[in-house]
Amino acid sequence: MSRSQAALPGSVSATHIWKRYRPDSRRSVVQETLSAIRRRQRRRARWVLRDVELEVQPGEAVALIGLNGSGKSTLLKVLAGVTHPNAGQLDIGGRIGALIEVRSGIHPDLSGRENALFYGTVLGLSRRQVMDRFDDIVDFAELSGAIDRQVKFYSSGMQMRLGFSIAAFLEPDILLVDEALAVGDVGFQQRCLERMKDVLNQGTTLIFVSHDMAAVEAMCQRTVWLDDGVIRSDGPTADTLGRYRVGLEEKAALLARLLDDPVRMTQLSATSIDEALPETGRPLLLGLTLASEMSGPVDLCVGVSEGPATPIFTLTRSVDLRVGENDLRCTIENLPLPKGRYYVWLGAFGPGGSTQMPWHPAAPLDVEGPPRHPPPRGVMQLSPVHVTARWDARGSESTSFQREPTDGTAAALLSPR
């Protein structure tokens, strides 16, 4: 493995990267003594990255997504030089600014000011170059009253703000950001997205690891899905997220089938009133058949999601179930979803919130209609909701309004009951 600085500034080339970790050993004193006498059995290592290939061009914004343990953070650490792969070729062009953990690159015994100077030195900047950006770092991190305090006395949020500010404002050629942004509040997260947008506009390369699909869509046009150390998908963000959500839904559905609960769904249909495919803005008819081992009232919750367990909207109704099969129908008068694939989720809850049927994906839902319009870069869209609107526009030299009907997608979380 080698790290080459001959590549174009901002470029990343990772070829056939392999990385493994050996399992932790927790043995008693007796076991340690015996192992010194006998030949120690070789412990099986776990490969966390398996033949990973990643090419990133200067100025590109790439997201890494996947479940916990899929290898995202390990790949980021390999790119940052924090750890080394067991095999593979790595070519990095230019300086790297990394925020991989809350204290990434931050020394707890140094003050905030000293950490900024130290980090800049590591990046190859002179003291004057760091001080030219120092006021921006302090203002963005909101640490003017604590910049000369030792970092070990900072809260986790303060440390994260300092780490991100230093990494982002010292203008690296490549900016690596892990899920550490989740520590910050909503307002600071949005400011981080705005700052990342600014550095992208300056030509910096961004590699962004996150479980927040809204943030991924807001920042990156390309997304890589890692699963158990292997790249499962690499392409446009919308396409990769679609495949990833399908994978999440399939795993959740498999888990739900293994559960044995008093109430189970045996059949679900989703059609328009005329039995056509579901369509934006038209009524949607849901037909449910529930098999129950109990009789009595339950709160039946129906939701629609893009795949994860967080629904775009939910509908809850108290129903009296009888032992055996129960047929239910629900009509959504105006389906507020743009074109795409979604998933119907179900759950049944008894008195006091007891679970009679766990919250789980029941069936896919394909919707026809106007396409979803992505928001501008840096703007997070929580949920895709279709809104029909009309714009009135008048220029400075115009004397009348120009009206134009528009179909758009708005961000919202609906919870009708």
VONU-950068 format. One record per atom (N, C-alpha, C): x, y, z. Coordinates in steps of 0.1 Angstrom, whole numbers, plus 5000, padded with zeros to 4 digits. Layout:
BEGIN
XYZ...
This chain:
BEGIN
500849885000500050005000500950125000500550224993501250354992500350474992500850584997500050704996500850804987500350844976501050924966500551064967501451164967501051304966501151354952501451264942501651314928500351324921499251274928497951284922497451424922496351454914495851584913495251624927495451754931494951794944493451774944493051714955491551684957491151554951491951474945491551344939491851234949491051124949491251014957491150884948492050794949492050674942492350554952491350474955491550364963491250234955492350144954492250034945492449904953491449814953491649674959492049694974491249774981491549794996491049685004491849625012491449525022491949565036491049545046491349585059490649485069491449435078490949335088491349375102490449335111490749345126490749215132491649185141491549065149490549085161489848975164488948985176489649005189489049085198489649105211489848975219490848965226491148845234490948885249489948805255489748825270489948685276491148665281491448535287491948555301491648455310492148455323493648435324494148455336495648435338496048295335495148195339495448055337495548035322494548085314494548065300495748135293496248245298497348315293498648225295498648165307499848075311499847955302498647895300498647775291498947805277498547925272498947955258500347975256501148015267502548025266503247895266502547785271503147655271502747585258501547595254501047535242501147625230501047575218501047665206499747735206499847865205498647945205497847925193496547895195495647875183495448015176495448005164495248125156493848175156493648295160492248355160491848405146490648385143490148425130489848575129490448645119490248785118489048815110488448935112487248985105487649085095487249065083487549155072486449265072486849395075485849505075485849575062486849565054486849615040487349505031486649475020486949365012486949404997488149424992488349464978487549584974487749694982487049814979487749894969487049954959487550044949486750174949487450284950486750414951487650514943487050574933487650684926486850814928487450914933486751044935487551154928486851234920487551344912487551464920488551554917488651684925487351764924486851814936485651894937484351814937484451674938483251594938482851574952481551564954480951534968480351394967480951304976480551164976480151124990478951054991478551015004478750865006479050815018479250675021478050645031477250545027476150505036476250355038475450315048475450165052475050155066474750035070474350005084475650015093475450015106476550015115477349885113478749905113479549785110479849755096479349835087479449805072480849845067481649925074482949965070483150105066482050195068482150335063483250405071483250405084484250485092485650425090485750295088487050235086487650285073486750295062487250345049487750485051486950565058487350705060488650715067488850635077490150635085491250595076491050495067492050455057492450575048491450645043491650765034492450875042492150885055492750995063494150955067494550825066495850785071495850755085494650755092494650715106494950565108494550485099494850345099495250305085495950195084496550145071495850015067495550005054494949875049495949765049495449645050496349525049496849505034496049555025496449535011495749645003496349684991495649774983496549894979496149974970496850094965495950214968496550314974495850434978496650554973496050644965496650764960495750884964496350974972495651094977496351214972495551304966496051434961495751554970496851614976496651734984496451704999496051815006495851815020494551765024494451685035493151635040492751695053491551745054490951785066489851685070489951625083489151515086488351545100487151515100486351515112485651375113486451285119485951145119485251105132485751165143485151145156485051285162484351295174484051415180485451485184486451405188487751465192488751445181488251425169489251395158490251505156491551475158492551575156492651685167491851665178491851765189492551705201493551775207494251725219493551785231493151705240492351755252493151855261494451835261495251925271495652055265495352075252495652205245494352285245494552415245493452505243492852505229491652565227491152575214492052645204492652755209493552835201494752745197495352675207496552595204496152475195494952425196494552315187494452355173493952475171493852535157495252545151496152605158497552615153498252485151497952385160498552255158498052185146496752195144496052125133496552185120496652315120497152385107498552345104499452325114500752275112500852135106499952055111499851915106499451915091498552015087498152025073499152095065500252145071501352205063501152355061500252415069500052565068501052635078501352755075502252835084501352895094501952945105501253015116500453135111501053205101500353325096499053285088499153175080498053125073496953075082497253015093496252975103495553095109496453195113495853315120495053395111495253395098494453465088492953405088492853285092491553215092490953195106491753235116491453205130490153265135489853395131488653455136487453385130487553345117486453275111486153135119487253075123487052945130486352965143486753065150486153095164484753135162484453225153483053275151482153165147482553075138481752965133481452865145482552835153482352745164481652805176481452935176480753005187481552975200482852995200483652965211484553085215484053205212484853325216485153335230484253295239484553305253485253185259485553085251486252965256487452915248487853005239488852955229490252935236490452995247491752975254491652885266490452815267490252705277490752575272491252485281491652355276490452275271490652205260489552135253488952025262489651975271489151865280487951925289487852055290486752115297485652155288485752125275484652155266483552045267482352075264481251975262481551905249480851795247481051715234480551805222479551885224479051975213480152085210480752135220481752235218482952175211483352055215484551985208484151965193482951915191482551895177482552015169482052125174482052255167483452305164484352285174485752325172486452245161486252105162486852015152486352045138485052065137484552085123485052225118485052325126485452455122486852455117487752395125489152385121489352315108488652195107488852115095488252185082487152255084486552315072487152455068487652525078488052665075489552675072490352565074491752565070491852525055490752515048490752495034491552375029491252255033491952135028491452115013492252025007491951984993490851884994490851805005489851695007489251705021487951715022487351725035486551595038486951525049486351395053485451425065484151395065483251425076482551295079482551255092481851135096480551175103479951075109478651105116478751195128479951245131480151335142479251455142478751495131477851615130476551585138476251455140474951425148474951475162476151515167476351565181475751705182475851785171475351915171473851935171473452055175471952085174471552105159470252115157469752125144470252255137470352365144470852485138472252475134473152415142474552405138474752305127473852195126473952105115473652175102472752265102472452335090473552435086474152495096475352575093476552495088476652375093477752285087477452255073476152225070475852195056476152315047475852435052476152555044477652575042478352545053479852555051480452455042479852335042480352225033479952265019478852335017478452375003479452484999479852575008480852675004482252615000482652515008483952465004483952384991482752324989482552254976482652354964481952464966482052574956483452624954484352614964485752654962486552544956485952424953486752324946487252214955486852214968487252114978486451984975487151874976486451744975485851704989484651654989483951615001483651465001484051395011483551255013482851255027481551225026480651245037479951115042480151075054479550955060478450995069477250935066476050975074474950865073474250855084472950785084471750865081471950995080470951095077470751105062469751035057469551035043469151175037468551255045468151395041469451475039470451465048471651535047472451485035472451355032473151295021472551355008471251355007470651414995470951554993471051635005471251775004472651804999473651725002475051754999475651684987475251564985476051474975475251434963475851444952475151394939475551254937476551194943476951064942477050994956476550864956476550794969477050654967477850604977478350474977477750394989477150284986476550194997477550085000477950085013478849975018477949885026478149755024477449645031478449535034478749525048479649415052480949425045481449545044482849575038482849565023481749555016481749545002480849654996481249714985480449814978479349744971478049774975476849714969476349804958476549934959476050024949476850154949477150204937477850334935477350404923476650514926476050594915475350714920474450774912473750894916473050864929472950974937472450954951471050904951470150954943468750904943468650754940469450704930469450564927469950474938471150524944471750444954470850444967470350554971469450554982468250464980467750464968466550374965466950234968468150184963468550044965468750024980469350114987469650105001468350095009467350175006466050165013465350025010465449974998464949844995465649745004466949755006467649665014467249665029467049795034466549805047465149745049464249765040462949715041462949565040463749505032463849355031464349295045465349365051465849305063464849325074464149435075463049455085461949365083461549335070460449245068460849105072462049065069462548935073462448915088462849015096462849015110461349005115460449075109459049075113458448935111458848865100458348735098458748625108459848655115460348565125459748585138458948695140458248715153456948645153456548605165455248545168454448625177453548705171452748805179451248775178450448825187449048795187448248835175448748945168448148995156449148995145448748935134449548925122448848965109449549035100448949075087449148955078448048915072448048805062447848855048447348975046447149025032447049175032447549235022447449385021447449415006446449505002446449554988446349704989446949764979446949914977446649954963445450004960445050044947444350174947444150234935443250344934441850294935440850384935439450344936439050264925439550294913439250214901440150094899440850054909441749944909442949964900443250084897444450114889445650134899446850154893447950184902447850304910448350314922448250434930448850554923448250664924448650784917448550904926449550994924449651124931448351204930447851244942446651334942445351254941445351124939444051054937443850964950442650924952442350844964443150704964443550664975444250534976443450444986443150324982442450234990443350124995443450115008444250005014443349905020443549775016442749665021443649575029443249555042444049475051443249355056443949245058443449125065444349095076443849095089444649075101444148945107445048855110444748735118445048755133444048745141444248775155443948655164444848645174444648535185443948595197443548715196442848785208441648865203440748895212439648985209439749105218439349225212439449345219439949455211439949575217440449695209441949705208442349755197443749785195443849915187444949985188445250105180446050055168445450055156446050015144446750135137448050125135448750235129449250195116448950275106449450255092450250375088451450345082452350455078452850425064453350525058454050515045455450565046456450495042457850525044458650505031459750575030460650545018461550415020461350355032462150235035462450225050463050325056463350315070462050315079462150295092461050295100460450425104461050535098460450665101459550705089458250705092457250725081457150875077456650885065456351025059455051075066454050985067452851015075452350885081451450905091450850785098449350815099448550705099447150705102446850605113446150655123445950565135444450555137443950435140442550415142442350305152441450325162441150225172440050125165440449995165439549895160439349785169438149715169437849605177438149475169439049395173439449275167438749155173438449065165437848935170438848825167438748715174439648595171439448545157440448525149440348485135440748595126440248595114440548695104439648815105440248935103439549065103439949135091438849175083439049255071438849405074439849485070439749635072440049705059439449825058439749905046439950055051440950115044441250255047441450325034440750445033440750525021441550655024442550675017443350805018442750895006442050995009441351074999442251134989443451184993444351254984445751214987446251124979447651064981448651174979449351224990450251334988451751304985451951194977453251154974453651164960454851214957455251214943455651074938455951064925456250934919457450874926457350734928458450664934457950544941458950464947458650344955458650384969457550334976457450354991457050224997456950225010456550105017455550135028454550045028453450055038453949985051453950055062454349995075453049985084453049875092451949855101452349825115451449855125451749815139450349815146450249735156449049725164449449725178448749815186449149845200447949835209448049765220446949745229446949855240446049835249445949935260447249945268447650075271448850095277450050095268449850085255450950085246451549945244450949835249451549705247451549665232452549605227452649565213451949435210450949445201450249325197450749285183451249385175451849355162452949465161454249425160455349525160455249615147455849735148455949825137456849765127456349735115457149665105456649695091457549675081457149695067456249585062455149615056454149515052454149485037454349595029454349575014454849695007455449674996455949794988454749874982454949994979453850084974454450164962454150134950454650204938453650314934454050434934453150554931453550614917452550634909452650704896452350854898452950934890452551074891453751164888453751294891454851384889456051344896457251364890458451324897458851404909459651354917460151434929461251524924461151654929462151754926463151764937464451744936465351754947465551904951465751924963465952064968467352114964467652244965468952294962469952234972471252234968472352174976472352254989472452175000472552235014471252245021470152215014468752225020468252075022468052045035467651905038466051895036465651795029464251765027463951645035463151655046462851545055462051435048460951475041460051375035459551435022459351345012458751385000457251395000456751515000455251544999454951624987454051574979453651644966452751764970453051884965452251994967451952064953450752094950450452164938450252314941451052394934451052534938451052624925450752754927450752844916451652964920452553004911453453104914452953234907453153344914452853484909454253554908454653594897455953664896455853794888456553894893456554024887457954084888458554114876459854164875459854314878461054374880461154514883460654604872460754554860460254634849458854594844458254504851456954444847455854514855454754534848453554604855452554504859452654374855451654274859452354144863451554064871452053934875451953834864452953744864452953634855452653504864451553444860451153324868451453194861452053104869452452974863452152864873451252764869451052654877452252564878452552514890453752434893453452324902454052204898453952094907455352084914455252074928456552074935456451964946457551954953457651854964458151934976457351924987457651994999458151905009458851955019459351875030458451895042457951785047457051785058456851645065456351645077456051525084454651525088453751445082452351455085451951345094451051375103450551275112449051285114448251255103446751265104446251155113445151175119444451075127443051065124
